[in-house]
Amino acid sequence: MRRPLFIAAFALAAVLAVTPVSAAQRSSLAAPPQPHFWLTVLHNNDGESRLINAGDGPLADYGGIARFKTLVDRLKFEATAGLEAETRPGKDGVVMLSSGDNFLAGPQLNASLTKGVPYYDSIGLDLVGYDAMAIGNHEFDFGPDVLANFVSGFASGTPFVSANLGFSLEPGLQALVDQGRIVKSTVVKERGELIGIVGATTPLLPAISSPRRVTVDPNVAGIVQGEIDALETKGVDKIILISHLQNAQEDLALVPQLSGLDVVIAGGGDEMLANPGDLLVPGDVLNPSLPYPLTATNADGATVPVITTSGDYKYVGKLVVGFDKAGNVVDIDEDVSGPLRVSGVAPDAVLPDPVVQSQVVDPVAAYVAALAANVIGQSQVALEGRRGPTPPGVRTAETNLGNLLSDALLWQGQQLAGNFGVTPPNVALQNGGGIRNNSLIPAGSITELTTFAIAPFANFVSVVPNIPPAQFKEILENAVSRIPLADGRFAQVAGFSFTYDASAQAQVVDNAGNVLTPGFRVKDVELDDGTQIVMNGLLVPGAPAVSIATNDFSARGGDQWPFRGAPFTTIGVTYQQALSNFIQGPLAGLITAADYAEGGEGRITRLN
């Protein structure tokens, strides 16, 4: 049923109690505010280059940007043709918005990078037809130049929106700012009504992606409020925030700090907001504590709906809100609001859009099929690449896949360090967040596609020489500082083993790697040659410096690893290439159960 959001019953009763009024006046006062304009807000987030479908097996019949386009077109038509408006007075409009992470490293994006501008992701999203798109953290994973290419591929000129990012030091992106392609806010006009769209990006951006010289203002509330105020000065009285702050909880905490805000679309958390009766994609589960929409109260005392969708083009979110003539949200049509799954099966099946299918999905699928056909090795054992926290995954504990990738970094670094005039590494660190397959890879064939699924980013193997033992311990403290959370900073390791106490004080660092609170979790660190670096939580006198093989994202201080600007050298091979080379080279195409046993081999031991 439709839900009126603002009914001043108490105030009305007080007025009636002290002021004589006529029956006609009482009837007028008792009437709740009536919607003057109904806006259908269609939205998604975290599409993350899942262009073909939502996944393998039963998920193959769900998602996919071609089906997504068909469903969006149908919903736009229904909203503008008045097919839902028979029982609700007022005029109708529609907007289509994304709250970020519009592409992600992996085999499907690699098809785009191989093809060149316009990327397949740009073509598909442009054909869907967005009124505005937020900028997420993954848009910077390949650096600002790839983001500039992605935006440039939109022939329609769709605006990309973020109020708290600065681009003046990145010429490619600043050129798009100058062209009005990247903006702090934008205005959409529907049926004569002005809708303001403000964007925001997580302040964690420098720690979790590669924005290079893009600046990030952490004062999200202040920056967004400034944009809202500017829009209201121009006569815009309906304001939507499309944000990528990493989860809906961040947005729920932000809303009370803002005045004039009407609707929030969150991104980055992949929360499954749904209500009883909503059709869900197989594997997604209704959580009664996450209804669609969530709500928060803004600084004006108004109730603000906060919405998001699970990613991978599995759902189109749909919120139908009623505004009064003053631009206040006074109603939500709950009968037609909620997540609508992108399905290829009854009872809600839609056919793929033929243009998107032919121009995007088919060539991407052909590229991925070629990777899948190239077998580079065999594994005798299942390789654990799930994120965790349960069962133990690459972001919470040692796994055999983590060991395999770390060994590849160490081997590749030792092979090529001399060519670049750098000290060969004797240890390796791989951040758990860079292991992306999020699955248990079964024993059997390992293909080139498998290596891209594991290691999809454009991260290059790098060597960081001469790291003092005290700083090495600080780096390990950071790696275990977020346990028990499944955080991307958790390290898979090679060349040494260590133990840590999960109940001890956790380290806290800032984005520059400065230690704000020292950590006391790391108890013992021993190199493979028997050299002790740490014993009983204390540095061993005379412990040597180490040379670390890692990826350039981590070497630059990604995930807040406290390298603090230590010089490093990239050696011309991505971590995906290192993994492929290692399997085909020293492993001779065979990953054995003896070398990579399930559960690991004791490189990382957690106490308590």
DOMIGU-916239 format. One record per residue (C-alpha): chain; x, y, z; residue in three letters; residue number from 1. Coordinates in pm, whole numbers. Example, Ala and Ser with C-alpha at 12.3 -4.5 7.8 and 13.67 -1.06 7.14 Angstrom:
2
chain, X, Y, Z, resn, resi
A, 1230, -450, 780, Ala, 1
A, 1367, -106, 714, Ser, 2
//
This chain:
608
chain, X, Y, Z, resn, resi
A, 0, 0, 0, Met, 1
A, 107, 360, -48, Arg, 2
A, 254, 519, 263, Arg, 3
A, 212, 891, 349, Pro, 4
A, 536, 1008, 508, Leu, 5
A, 426, 1332, 670, Phe, 6
A, 104, 1337, 874, Ile, 7
A, 107, 1612, 1137, Ala, 8
A, -168, 1456, 1345, Ala, 9
A, -42, 1586, 1677, Phe, 10
A, -9, 1942, 1551, Ala, 11
A, -356, 1925, 1397, Leu, 12
A, -510, 1809, 1725, Ala, 13
A, -344, 2095, 1911, Ala, 14
A, -483, 2350, 1665, Val, 15
A, -835, 2208, 1691, Leu, 16
A, -816, 2212, 2071, Ala, 17
A, -747, 2584, 2105, Val, 18
A, -907, 2742, 1798, Thr, 19
A, -1277, 2722, 1703, Pro, 20
A, -1306, 2605, 1342, Val, 21
A, -1589, 2518, 1110, Ser, 22
A, -1661, 2166, 984, Ala, 23
A, -1531, 2265, 640, Ala, 24
A, -1210, 2394, 792, Gln, 25
A, -1166, 2075, 993, Arg, 26
A, -1210, 1868, 678, Ser, 27
A, -949, 2076, 498, Ser, 28
A, -701, 2061, 787, Leu, 29
A, -740, 1686, 826, Ala, 30
A, -644, 1613, 466, Ala, 31
A, -282, 1493, 436, Pro, 32
A, -55, 1661, 178, Pro, 33
A, -140, 1539, -169, Gln, 34
A, 130, 1438, -421, Pro, 35
A, 155, 1683, -706, His, 36
A, 429, 1490, -891, Phe, 37
A, 513, 1119, -886, Trp, 38
A, 876, 1037, -968, Leu, 39
A, 983, 684, -1054, Thr, 40
A, 1347, 650, -953, Val, 41
A, 1507, 358, -1138, Leu, 42
A, 1854, 271, -1014, His, 43
A, 2136, 21, -981, Asn, 44
A, 2491, 10, -853, Asn, 45
A, 2800, -210, -866, Asp, 46
A, 2740, -348, -1215, Gly, 47
A, 3115, -418, -1212, Glu, 48
A, 3147, -536, -1574, Ser, 49
A, 2923, -841, -1522, Arg, 50
A, 2799, -792, -1876, Leu, 51
A, 2716, -1146, -1986, Ile, 52
A, 2506, -1274, -1695, Asn, 53
A, 2509, -1295, -1316, Ala, 54
A, 2736, -1599, -1304, Gly, 55
A, 2773, -1967, -1383, Asp, 56
A, 2528, -2252, -1325, Gly, 57
A, 2180, -2140, -1214, Pro, 58
A, 2286, -1775, -1228, Leu, 59
A, 2345, -1791, -1603, Ala, 60
A, 1975, -1722, -1666, Asp, 61
A, 1979, -1405, -1458, Tyr, 62
A, 2138, -1065, -1495, Gly, 63
A, 2332, -956, -1800, Gly, 64
A, 2330, -603, -1934, Ile, 65
A, 2119, -698, -2241, Ala, 66
A, 1832, -828, -2024, Arg, 67
A, 1888, -533, -1788, Phe, 68
A, 1836, -289, -2077, Lys, 69
A, 1507, -458, -2175, Thr, 70
A, 1372, -437, -1821, Leu, 71
A, 1476, -73, -1781, Val, 72
A, 1304, 18, -2109, Asp, 73
A, 982, -151, -1992, Arg, 74
A, 989, 27, -1657, Leu, 75
A, 1054, 364, -1819, Lys, 76
A, 758, 312, -2051, Phe, 77
A, 529, 208, -1768, Glu, 78
A, 628, 512, -1565, Ala, 79
A, 586, 770, -1842, Thr, 80
A, 280, 614, -2007, Ala, 81
A, 82, 638, -1684, Gly, 82
A, 15, 264, -1670, Leu, 83
A, 55, 266, -1291, Glu, 84
A, -108, 604, -1227, Ala, 85
A, -477, 517, -1248, Glu, 86
A, -520, 519, -870, Thr, 87
A, -288, 810, -788, Arg, 88
A, -354, 1169, -894, Pro, 89
A, -69, 1389, -1014, Gly, 90
A, 170, 1390, -1307, Lys, 91
A, 446, 1130, -1353, Asp, 92
A, 816, 1133, -1441, Gly, 93
A, 1111, 894, -1437, Val, 94
A, 1488, 906, -1389, Val, 95
A, 1752, 634, -1430, Met, 96
A, 2057, 658, -1201, Leu, 97
A, 2368, 460, -1106, Ser, 98
A, 2549, 494, -775, Ser, 99
A, 2890, 379, -893, Gly, 100
A, 3134, 94, -946, Asp, 101
A, 3024, 88, -1308, Asn, 102
A, 3314, -134, -1415, Phe, 103
A, 3559, -373, -1249, Leu, 104
A, 3879, -551, -1341, Ala, 105
A, 3832, -902, -1474, Gly, 106
A, 3812, -1101, -1794, Pro, 107
A, 3504, -916, -1919, Gln, 108
A, 3658, -573, -1868, Leu, 109
A, 3978, -705, -2023, Asn, 110
A, 3776, -756, -2341, Ala, 111
A, 3703, -381, -2331, Ser, 112
A, 4063, -284, -2260, Leu, 113
A, 4179, -504, -2548, Thr, 114
A, 3919, -353, -2783, Lys, 115
A, 3983, 10, -2688, Gly, 116
A, 3755, 315, -2673, Val, 117
A, 3458, 297, -2664, Pro, 118
A, 3473, 15, -2410, Tyr, 119
A, 3201, -249, -2417, Tyr, 120
A, 3092, -129, -2072, Asp, 121
A, 3055, 227, -2203, Ser, 122
A, 2853, 112, -2505, Ile, 123
A, 2617, -102, -2298, Gly, 124
A, 2558, 152, -2022, Leu, 125
A, 2508, 429, -2275, Asp, 126
A, 2242, 221, -2449, Leu, 127
A, 2066, 161, -2116, Val, 128
A, 2023, 538, -2090, Gly, 129
A, 2117, 698, -1759, Tyr, 130
A, 2035, 1049, -1645, Asp, 131
A, 2343, 1053, -1421, Ala, 132
A, 2606, 813, -1284, Met, 133
A, 2806, 835, -962, Ala, 134
A, 3179, 765, -960, Ile, 135
A, 3280, 469, -742, Gly, 136
A, 3616, 349, -617, Asn, 137
A, 3658, 75, -878, His, 138
A, 3644, 333, -1157, Glu, 139
A, 3999, 426, -1052, Phe, 140
A, 4145, 74, -1026, Asp, 141
A, 4330, 115, -1358, Phe, 142
A, 4413, 480, -1290, Gly, 143
A, 4254, 806, -1406, Pro, 144
A, 4333, 755, -1775, Asp, 145
A, 4112, 445, -1805, Val, 146
A, 3830, 627, -1627, Leu, 147
A, 3867, 914, -1875, Ala, 148
A, 3845, 665, -2162, Asn, 149
A, 3539, 503, -2006, Phe, 150
A, 3353, 834, -1972, Val, 151
A, 3459, 946, -2320, Ser, 152
A, 3293, 635, -2466, Gly, 153
A, 2943, 761, -2381, Phe, 154
A, 2812, 916, -2701, Ala, 155
A, 2506, 1051, -2519, Ser, 156
A, 2709, 1272, -2286, Gly, 157
A, 2569, 1117, -1967, Thr, 158
A, 2703, 1323, -1672, Pro, 159
A, 2925, 1155, -1411, Phe, 160
A, 2868, 1306, -1071, Val, 161
A, 3088, 1348, -763, Ser, 162
A, 3094, 1659, -547, Ala, 163
A, 3396, 1574, -331, Asn, 164
A, 3652, 1477, -597, Leu, 165
A, 3898, 1722, -752, Gly, 166
A, 4043, 1661, -1099, Phe, 167
A, 4258, 1967, -1172, Ser, 168
A, 4584, 1768, -1149, Leu, 169
A, 4467, 1503, -1397, Glu, 170
A, 4444, 1663, -1744, Pro, 171
A, 4238, 1384, -1902, Gly, 172
A, 3968, 1401, -1638, Leu, 173
A, 3984, 1779, -1603, Gln, 174
A, 3911, 1807, -1975, Ala, 175
A, 3591, 1612, -1911, Leu, 176
A, 3509, 1848, -1623, Val, 177
A, 3557, 2142, -1860, Asp, 178
A, 3320, 1976, -2108, Gln, 179
A, 3054, 1922, -1841, Gly, 180
A, 3090, 1546, -1861, Arg, 181
A, 3209, 1520, -1498, Ile, 182
A, 3018, 1744, -1258, Val, 183
A, 2948, 1794, -888, Lys, 184
A, 2572, 1793, -948, Ser, 185
A, 2330, 1801, -1236, Thr, 186
A, 1964, 1885, -1295, Val, 187
A, 1712, 1667, -1477, Val, 188
A, 1383, 1813, -1600, Lys, 189
A, 1079, 1583, -1601, Glu, 190
A, 729, 1705, -1689, Arg, 191
A, 836, 2058, -1602, Gly, 192
A, 975, 1953, -1264, Glu, 193
A, 1343, 2004, -1173, Leu, 194
A, 1526, 1715, -1003, Ile, 195
A, 1875, 1781, -868, Gly, 196
A, 2127, 1497, -861, Ile, 197
A, 2430, 1530, -631, Val, 198
A, 2715, 1274, -626, Gly, 199
A, 2968, 1169, -362, Ala, 200
A, 3260, 922, -352, Thr, 201
A, 3411, 745, -52, Thr, 202
A, 3692, 931, 128, Pro, 203
A, 3870, 592, 144, Leu, 204
A, 3941, 620, -230, Leu, 205
A, 4321, 674, -203, Pro, 206
A, 4354, 367, 22, Ala, 207
A, 4143, 126, -182, Ile, 208
A, 4203, 229, -543, Ser, 209
A, 4448, 416, -766, Ser, 210
A, 4326, 776, -816, Pro, 211
A, 4682, 909, -864, Arg, 212
A, 4650, 1290, -843, Arg, 213
A, 4271, 1304, -806, Val, 214
A, 4198, 1472, -474, Thr, 215
A, 3930, 1358, -230, Val, 216
A, 3760, 1590, 19, Asp, 217
A, 3667, 1382, 326, Pro, 218
A, 3406, 1638, 438, Asn, 219
A, 3127, 1465, 249, Val, 220
A, 2845, 1623, 450, Ala, 221
A, 2975, 1976, 402, Gly, 222
A, 3044, 1936, 32, Ile, 223
A, 2709, 1771, -42, Val, 224
A, 2521, 2032, 162, Gln, 225
A, 2689, 2305, -41, Gly, 226
A, 2565, 2148, -365, Glu, 227
A, 2213, 2107, -224, Ile, 228
A, 2209, 2473, -120, Asp, 229
A, 2330, 2581, -465, Ala, 230
A, 2060, 2377, -635, Leu, 231
A, 1788, 2516, -410, Glu, 232
A, 1907, 2869, -491, Thr, 233
A, 1838, 2785, -856, Lys, 234
A, 1482, 2677, -774, Gly, 235
A, 1545, 2302, -766, Val, 236
A, 1329, 2159, -486, Asp, 237
A, 1367, 1782, -539, Lys, 238
A, 1716, 1655, -449, Ile, 239
A, 1859, 1302, -490, Ile, 240
A, 2203, 1199, -364, Leu, 241
A, 2377, 922, -561, Ile, 242
A, 2671, 818, -348, Ser, 243
A, 2938, 552, -339, His, 244
A, 3040, 557, 27, Leu, 245
A, 3093, 176, 38, Gln, 246
A, 2771, 73, 217, Asn, 247
A, 2420, 194, 297, Ala, 248
A, 2507, 238, 665, Gln, 249
A, 2737, 525, 569, Glu, 250
A, 2447, 695, 393, Asp, 251
A, 2208, 636, 682, Leu, 252
A, 2463, 809, 906, Ala, 253
A, 2506, 1095, 656, Leu, 254
A, 2138, 1184, 608, Val, 255
A, 2085, 1346, 953, Pro, 256
A, 2364, 1593, 871, Gln, 257
A, 2192, 1718, 556, Leu, 258
A, 1908, 1962, 493, Ser, 259
A, 1694, 1966, 179, Gly, 260
A, 1771, 1606, 81, Leu, 261
A, 1481, 1391, -44, Asp, 262
A, 1618, 1053, -165, Val, 263
A, 1952, 869, -133, Val, 264
A, 2082, 593, -360, Ile, 265
A, 2374, 414, -193, Ala, 266
A, 2651, 217, -361, Gly, 267
A, 2937, -12, -276, Gly, 268
A, 2773, -242, -24, Gly, 269
A, 2568, -474, -248, Asp, 270
A, 2301, -491, 23, Glu, 271
A, 1994, -691, -74, Met, 272
A, 1702, -463, 16, Leu, 273
A, 1372, -643, -42, Ala, 274
A, 1028, -705, 103, Asn, 275
A, 817, -1021, 141, Pro, 276
A, 684, -1130, -195, Gly, 277
A, 969, -983, -400, Asp, 278
A, 1116, -1228, -652, Leu, 279
A, 1486, -1278, -585, Leu, 280
A, 1772, -1421, -788, Val, 281
A, 1869, -1774, -672, Pro, 282
A, 2109, -1750, -379, Gly, 283
A, 1979, -1413, -259, Asp, 284
A, 1792, -1428, 71, Val, 285
A, 1533, -1194, 218, Leu, 286
A, 1663, -1019, 530, Asn, 287
A, 1377, -869, 736, Pro, 288
A, 1616, -610, 878, Ser, 289
A, 1688, -475, 526, Leu, 290
A, 1352, -368, 379, Pro, 291
A, 1316, -163, 61, Tyr, 292
A, 1346, 125, 125, Pro, 293
A, 1552, 195, 435, Leu, 294
A, 1479, 534, 590, Thr, 295
A, 1661, 804, 786, Ala, 296
A, 1558, 1146, 916, Thr, 297
A, 1732, 1448, 767, Asn, 298
A, 1824, 1773, 944, Ala, 299
A, 1480, 1916, 858, Asp, 300
A, 1304, 1631, 1037, Gly, 301
A, 1185, 1481, 708, Ala, 302
A, 1195, 1109, 640, Thr, 303
A, 1439, 1023, 358, Val, 304
A, 1424, 689, 175, Pro, 305
A, 1768, 526, 135, Val, 306
A, 1785, 265, -141, Ile, 307
A, 2041, 40, -307, Thr, 308
A, 2053, -287, -501, Thr, 309
A, 2260, -600, -510, Ser, 310
A, 2504, -556, -799, Gly, 311
A, 2604, -746, -1114, Asp, 312
A, 2298, -623, -1311, Tyr, 313
A, 2082, -868, -1113, Lys, 314
A, 1819, -608, -1021, Tyr, 315
A, 1670, -279, -1128, Val, 316
A, 1569, -84, -820, Gly, 317
A, 1243, 107, -842, Lys, 318
A, 1124, 370, -596, Leu, 319
A, 805, 564, -671, Val, 320
A, 790, 878, -459, Val, 321
A, 521, 1145, -447, Gly, 322
A, 622, 1512, -409, Phe, 323
A, 386, 1791, -306, Asp, 324
A, 395, 2129, -480, Lys, 325
A, 665, 2250, -240, Ala, 326
A, 895, 1964, -338, Gly, 327
A, 851, 1758, -20, Asn, 328
A, 827, 1379, -34, Val, 329
A, 480, 1306, 104, Val, 330
A, 413, 954, -22, Asp, 331
A, 575, 632, -143, Ile, 332
A, 384, 393, -366, Asp, 333
A, 489, 74, -192, Glu, 334
A, 270, -140, -418, Asp, 335
A, 511, -91, -708, Val, 336
A, 840, 0, -533, Ser, 337
A, 1118, -249, -471, Gly, 338
A, 1390, -449, -645, Pro, 339
A, 1292, -608, -976, Leu, 340
A, 1512, -899, -1072, Arg, 341
A, 1664, -926, -1417, Val, 342
A, 1544, -1270, -1516, Ser, 343
A, 1547, -1496, -1820, Gly, 344
A, 1303, -1746, -1665, Val, 345
A, 930, -1740, -1586, Ala, 346
A, 731, -1577, -1442, Pro, 347
A, 924, -1254, -1495, Asp, 348
A, 1144, -1341, -1793, Ala, 349
A, 1263, -1069, -2028, Val, 350
A, 1443, -1113, -2358, Leu, 351
A, 1789, -963, -2410, Pro, 352
A, 1789, -634, -2595, Asp, 353
A, 1913, -732, -2944, Pro, 354
A, 2133, -424, -2993, Val, 355
A, 2310, -460, -2660, Val, 356
A, 2338, -834, -2717, Gln, 357
A, 2508, -795, -3054, Ser, 358
A, 2725, -493, -2976, Gln, 359
A, 2830, -586, -2621, Val, 360
A, 2741, -929, -2485, Val, 361
A, 2829, -1144, -2786, Asp, 362
A, 3182, -1005, -2843, Pro, 363
A, 3260, -1011, -2470, Val, 364
A, 3136, -1370, -2442, Ala, 365
A, 3355, -1470, -2739, Ala, 366
A, 3661, -1311, -2577, Tyr, 367
A, 3597, -1489, -2246, Val, 368
A, 3537, -1821, -2423, Ala, 369
A, 3880, -1796, -2585, Ala, 370
A, 4041, -1746, -2243, Leu, 371
A, 3849, -2044, -2106, Ala, 372
A, 3971, -2266, -2390, Ala, 373
A, 4338, -2204, -2313, Asn, 374
A, 4433, -2464, -2049, Val, 375
A, 4766, -2378, -1881, Ile, 376
A, 4778, -2638, -1605, Gly, 377
A, 4609, -2883, -1371, Gln, 378
A, 4546, -2868, -999, Ser, 379
A, 4532, -3179, -782, Gln, 380
A, 4354, -2985, -510, Val, 381
A, 4068, -2739, -477, Ala, 382
A, 4202, -2384, -440, Leu, 383
A, 4038, -2165, -177, Glu, 384
A, 3966, -1816, -308, Gly, 385
A, 3653, -1727, -113, Arg, 386
A, 3670, -1403, 78, Arg, 387
A, 3545, -1526, 414, Gly, 388
A, 3495, -1468, 700, Pro, 389
A, 3352, -1821, 702, Thr, 390
A, 3469, -2059, 576, Pro, 391
A, 3828, -1931, 616, Pro, 392
A, 3897, -1719, 312, Gly, 393
A, 4165, -1506, 152, Val, 394
A, 4070, -1201, 362, Arg, 395
A, 4080, -1375, 698, Thr, 396
A, 4327, -1667, 691, Ala, 397
A, 4602, -1840, 498, Glu, 398
A, 4467, -2034, 200, Thr, 399
A, 4636, -2247, -60, Asn, 400
A, 4533, -2009, -338, Leu, 401
A, 4681, -1721, -140, Gly, 402
A, 5003, -1920, -102, Asn, 403
A, 5010, -1995, -474, Leu, 404
A, 4974, -1632, -576, Leu, 405
A, 5226, -1513, -316, Ser, 406
A, 5476, -1775, -435, Asp, 407
A, 5423, -1648, -789, Ala, 408
A, 5502, -1291, -684, Leu, 409
A, 5817, -1401, -500, Leu, 410
A, 5940, -1619, -787, Trp, 411
A, 5868, -1359, -1053, Gln, 412
A, 6036, -1089, -846, Gly, 413
A, 6346, -1301, -799, Gln, 414
A, 6358, -1382, -1171, Gln, 415
A, 6338, -1024, -1294, Leu, 416
A, 6478, -803, -1016, Ala, 417
A, 6828, -813, -1163, Gly, 418
A, 6703, -684, -1497, Asn, 419
A, 6577, -373, -1320, Phe, 420
A, 6874, -320, -1090, Gly, 421
A, 6686, -389, -770, Val, 422
A, 6763, -624, -478, Thr, 423
A, 6589, -959, -533, Pro, 424
A, 6301, -1009, -288, Pro, 425
A, 6317, -1265, -9, Asn, 426
A, 5953, -1229, 102, Val, 427
A, 5623, -1161, -73, Ala, 428
A, 5293, -1007, 32, Leu, 429
A, 4964, -1029, -162, Gln, 430
A, 4666, -832, -32, Asn, 431
A, 4359, -1050, 7, Gly, 432
A, 4148, -784, -163, Gly, 433
A, 4342, -838, -485, Gly, 434
A, 4231, -1204, -505, Ile, 435
A, 3898, -1158, -676, Arg, 436
A, 3748, -1490, -783, Asn, 437
A, 3556, -1529, -453, Asn, 438
A, 3507, -1900, -515, Ser, 439
A, 3649, -2243, -437, Leu, 440
A, 3822, -2343, -759, Ile, 441
A, 3771, -2719, -800, Pro, 442
A, 4055, -2958, -870, Ala, 443
A, 4110, -3000, -1244, Gly, 444
A, 4201, -2777, -1534, Ser, 445
A, 4340, -2429, -1478, Ile, 446
A, 4282, -2200, -1773, Thr, 447
A, 4397, -1854, -1867, Glu, 448
A, 4045, -1741, -1770, Leu, 449
A, 4101, -1886, -1422, Thr, 450
A, 4409, -1668, -1372, Thr, 451
A, 4218, -1356, -1482, Phe, 452
A, 3935, -1440, -1241, Ala, 453
A, 4189, -1471, -956, Ile, 454
A, 4407, -1172, -1044, Ala, 455
A, 4216, -933, -1271, Pro, 456
A, 4362, -593, -1186, Phe, 457
A, 4626, -408, -1384, Ala, 458
A, 4857, -438, -1083, Asn, 459
A, 5224, -491, -1163, Phe, 460
A, 5465, -704, -966, Val, 461
A, 5686, -466, -770, Ser, 462
A, 5990, -499, -547, Val, 463
A, 6027, -281, -238, Val, 464
A, 6388, -325, -117, Pro, 465
A, 6545, -261, 222, Asn, 466
A, 6237, -239, 441, Ile, 467
A, 6358, -218, 803, Pro, 468
A, 6236, -494, 1036, Pro, 469
A, 6033, -250, 1247, Ala, 470
A, 5846, -129, 938, Gln, 471
A, 5798, -486, 818, Phe, 472
A, 5627, -563, 1149, Lys, 473
A, 5409, -253, 1107, Glu, 474
A, 5302, -373, 762, Ile, 475
A, 5206, -711, 908, Leu, 476
A, 5023, -540, 1194, Glu, 477
A, 4816, -353, 937, Asn, 478
A, 4747, -676, 750, Ala, 479
A, 4580, -832, 1056, Val, 480
A, 4436, -514, 1208, Ser, 481
A, 4081, -563, 1083, Arg, 482
A, 4037, -927, 1187, Ile, 483
A, 3776, -1072, 1235, Pro, 484
A, 3636, -861, 948, Leu, 485
A, 3699, -989, 595, Ala, 486
A, 3904, -687, 493, Asp, 487
A, 4110, -659, 173, Gly, 488
A, 4424, -556, 365, Arg, 489
A, 4472, -908, 504, Phe, 490
A, 4797, -1046, 357, Ala, 491
A, 4875, -1379, 198, Gln, 492
A, 5250, -1440, 230, Val, 493
A, 5554, -1622, 93, Ala, 494
A, 5916, -1650, 208, Gly, 495
A, 5829, -1639, 578, Phe, 496
A, 5574, -1740, 840, Ser, 497
A, 5418, -1546, 1126, Phe, 498
A, 5178, -1578, 1418, Thr, 499
A, 4941, -1318, 1553, Tyr, 500
A, 4704, -1275, 1848, Asp, 501
A, 4365, -1160, 1722, Ala, 502
A, 4263, -1047, 2073, Ser, 503
A, 4552, -801, 2115, Ala, 504
A, 4542, -430, 2034, Gln, 505
A, 4496, -361, 1663, Ala, 506
A, 4700, -107, 1475, Gln, 507
A, 4531, 207, 1341, Val, 508
A, 4691, 402, 1055, Val, 509
A, 4590, 691, 833, Asp, 510
A, 4583, 692, 453, Asn, 511
A, 4948, 800, 445, Ala, 512
A, 5049, 494, 648, Gly, 513
A, 5128, 691, 962, Asn, 514
A, 5068, 478, 1270, Val, 515
A, 4809, 649, 1490, Leu, 516
A, 4768, 357, 1730, Thr, 517
A, 5042, 93, 1750, Pro, 518
A, 4945, -270, 1699, Gly, 519
A, 5051, -553, 1927, Phe, 520
A, 4900, -848, 1742, Arg, 521
A, 5206, -983, 1556, Val, 522
A, 5395, -1218, 1790, Lys, 523
A, 5649, -1409, 1580, Asp, 524
A, 5797, -1362, 1232, Val, 525
A, 6047, -1611, 1086, Glu, 526
A, 6199, -1611, 739, Leu, 527
A, 6212, -1938, 548, Asp, 528
A, 6587, -1956, 606, Asp, 529
A, 6527, -1961, 983, Gly, 530
A, 6609, -1596, 1052, Thr, 531
A, 6391, -1456, 1331, Gln, 532
A, 6254, -1105, 1281, Ile, 533
A, 6007, -1093, 1572, Val, 534
A, 5989, -1312, 1883, Met, 535
A, 5720, -1287, 2151, Asn, 536
A, 5597, -962, 2000, Gly, 537
A, 5939, -791, 2011, Leu, 538
A, 6186, -716, 1734, Leu, 539
A, 6492, -942, 1748, Val, 540
A, 6809, -733, 1795, Pro, 541
A, 7007, -724, 1473, Gly, 542
A, 6717, -854, 1261, Ala, 543
A, 6783, -777, 894, Pro, 544
A, 6588, -562, 653, Ala, 545
A, 6376, -745, 398, Val, 546
A, 6313, -701, 27, Ser, 547
A, 5944, -742, -49, Ile, 548
A, 5773, -859, -368, Ala, 549
A, 5417, -731, -385, Thr, 550
A, 5194, -547, -632, Asn, 551
A, 5221, -177, -708, Asp, 552
A, 4881, -103, -551, Phe, 553
A, 5007, -228, -216, Ser, 554
A, 5354, -76, -261, Ala, 555
A, 5191, 265, -302, Arg, 556
A, 5017, 223, 34, Gly, 557
A, 4689, 71, -83, Gly, 558
A, 4473, -73, 196, Asp, 559
A, 4670, 163, 423, Gln, 560
A, 4975, -64, 419, Trp, 561
A, 5238, 157, 587, Pro, 562
A, 5508, 160, 320, Phe, 563
A, 5500, 540, 361, Arg, 564
A, 5645, 625, 24, Gly, 565
A, 5927, 370, 29, Ala, 566
A, 6092, 350, -316, Pro, 567
A, 5980, 53, -524, Phe, 568
A, 6042, -82, -872, Thr, 569
A, 5781, -240, -1097, Thr, 570
A, 5925, -520, -1309, Ile, 571
A, 5703, -516, -1618, Gly, 572
A, 5472, -811, -1537, Val, 573
A, 5119, -797, -1396, Thr, 574
A, 5033, -1023, -1106, Tyr, 575
A, 4804, -1221, -1336, Gln, 576
A, 5093, -1279, -1573, Gln, 577
A, 5315, -1378, -1280, Ala, 578
A, 5059, -1638, -1172, Leu, 579
A, 5031, -1778, -1523, Ser, 580
A, 5410, -1781, -1568, Asn, 581
A, 5461, -1953, -1232, Phe, 582
A, 5211, -2230, -1309, Ile, 583
A, 5359, -2296, -1651, Gln, 584
A, 5722, -2244, -1543, Gly, 585
A, 5854, -2384, -1212, Pro, 586
A, 5533, -2580, -1143, Leu, 587
A, 5546, -2732, -1492, Ala, 588
A, 5169, -2703, -1520, Gly, 589
A, 5090, -2905, -1205, Leu, 590
A, 4964, -2764, -874, Ile, 591
A, 5013, -3053, -633, Thr, 592
A, 4826, -3133, -313, Ala, 593
A, 5164, -3179, -143, Ala, 594
A, 5274, -2823, -220, Asp, 595
A, 4936, -2653, -183, Tyr, 596
A, 4735, -2855, 65, Ala, 597
A, 4385, -2749, 159, Glu, 598
A, 4407, -2528, 466, Gly, 599
A, 4755, -2406, 380, Gly, 600
A, 5085, -2509, 532, Glu, 601
A, 5116, -2302, 848, Gly, 602
A, 5255, -1981, 703, Arg, 603
A, 5002, -1781, 907, Ile, 604
A, 4893, -1891, 1255, Thr, 605
A, 4615, -1714, 1442, Arg, 606
A, 4612, -1725, 1820, Leu, 607
A, 4293, -1673, 2024, Asn, 608
//
